[in-house]
């Protein structure tokens, strides 16, 4: 299962096609090609799917979601956390059809 955890934009490339996001302390690159020009700014919270920024979300809602994810992680055992991370990493490698 793929979960879209709110991620904070920390850097945008000069050509505005890529950005670096922080997802609960993990930084990764994301593609901005699905968004309009200047629609995403450093400091915005966004949702990703298969490595693409799909939309911006309100900061207050993003922070509430992140707190919920942290609560979920606290009750998971180590194996469940490991599997959730693996599932999330594998999700980015799938196509839009989920294959």
C-alpha positions in Angstrom: 0.0 0.0 0.0 1.2 3.5 -0.8 0.7 6.2 1.7 1.2 9.8 0.7 2.8 11.5 3.8 2.9 15.3 3.6 6.3 16.5 2.7 7.8 20.0 3.1 9.6 21.5 0.0 13.1 22.5 1.1 14.6 23.3 -2.3 13.5 23.9 -5.9 15.8 23.5 -8.9 16.6 26.5 -11.1 14.5 25.2 -14.0 11.6 24.5 -11.5 11.2 20.9 -12.7 12.5 19.2 -9.5 12.4 19.9 -5.9 13.8 18.4 -2.7 11.3 17.5 -0.1 11.6 16.5 3.6 9.3 13.7 4.7 9.5 13.2 8.4 13.3 13.7 8.3 14.0 11.9 5.1 14.9 14.0 2.1 14.4 13.0 -1.5 13.9 14.5 -4.9 10.5 14.9 -6.4 9.3 15.9 -9.9 7.3 19.2 -10.3 6.2 18.6 -13.9 2.5 17.9 -12.8 2.3 21.3 -11.2 1.9 24.7 -12.7 4.8 27.2 -12.9 5.5 28.9 -9.6 2.6 26.9 -8.0 5.0 25.3 -5.4 7.4 27.4 -3.3 10.0 26.5 -0.7 8.2 25.9 2.6 5.0 24.5 1.0 3.7 21.1 2.0 2.9 18.8 -0.8 1.7 15.2 -1.5 3.8 12.9 -3.7 2.8 9.9 -5.8 5.4 7.8 -7.6 8.0 10.6 -7.2 5.7 13.4 -8.6 4.3 16.3 -6.6 0.6 16.0 -7.1 -0.8 18.8 -5.1 -0.1 21.4 -2.3 -1.8 21.0 1.0 -2.5 23.4 3.9 0.3 23.5 6.4 -2.1 23.0 9.4 -3.6 19.9 7.8 -0.1 18.6 6.8 1.1 18.9 10.4 -2.0 17.1 11.7 -1.4 14.3 9.3 2.3 14.0 10.2 1.3 13.8 13.9 -1.1 11.0 13.1 1.6 9.1 11.2 4.0 9.5 14.1 1.3 8.0 16.4 0.8 5.1 14.1 4.6 4.5 14.0 4.8 4.4 17.8 2.4 1.5 18.0 4.0 -0.6 15.2 6.6 -3.1 16.1 10.0 -3.0 14.3 9.1 -5.5 11.6 5.9 -3.6 10.8 7.9 -0.3 10.5 10.5 -2.0 8.3 7.8 -3.3 6.0 6.0 0.0 5.8 9.3 1.7 4.7 9.9 -1.0 2.1 6.4 -0.7 0.8 6.8 3.1 0.6 10.1 2.8 -1.3 8.7 0.2 -3.7 5.6 2.4 -4.4 7.8 5.0 -6.1 9.1 2.4 -8.5 5.7 1.4 -9.8 3.9 2.9 -12.8 0.7 4.8 -12.6 -1.2 1.6 -13.0 0.4 0.2 -9.8 2.4 -2.5 -11.6 
